[in-house]
Amino acid sequence: MKVILDTHILIWLLNGNYKIKKAGFLDIINKAIENNSLKIPSICIWEIAMLNAKNRIILTKNFLSYIEEIFTIPGISLSYITAEIAFDSANLPGNFHGDPADRIITSSARILNAILLTFDKKILEYGQKGYVKIIQPKNLKN
């Protein structure tokens, strides 16, 4: 099964954040890496760049080195924004919020028939309605 990471999950994975393991996501991520089926939506790279530019995250190395490190991990690949993903993101069924990055990440999971790992409550609620495959984190508290 393909797995898509939301931006914050990717950042936590790279920084060794305990929340991923506590949520039950680390085993899922490792299994996806073993199966060469862990996908990172390209919009996540843009989001990391924006967070870094606004000093909302502090990277341990320069941006390009940080991003290049992601793709040195075997089993991880970039999911580009295709025309199908772009169309789906503009036409998501149900009531989905307007954040463009969240829409593209969610549509990437839908189009690739992948599980989306996130702590984002709005996306989790959307998944609970059956619009995108999610796995509920075991613990949503900090």
Order of alpha helices (4+ residues) and beta strands (2+ residues): beta-alpha-alpha-alpha-beta-alpha-alpha-beta-alpha-alpha-beta-alpha-beta
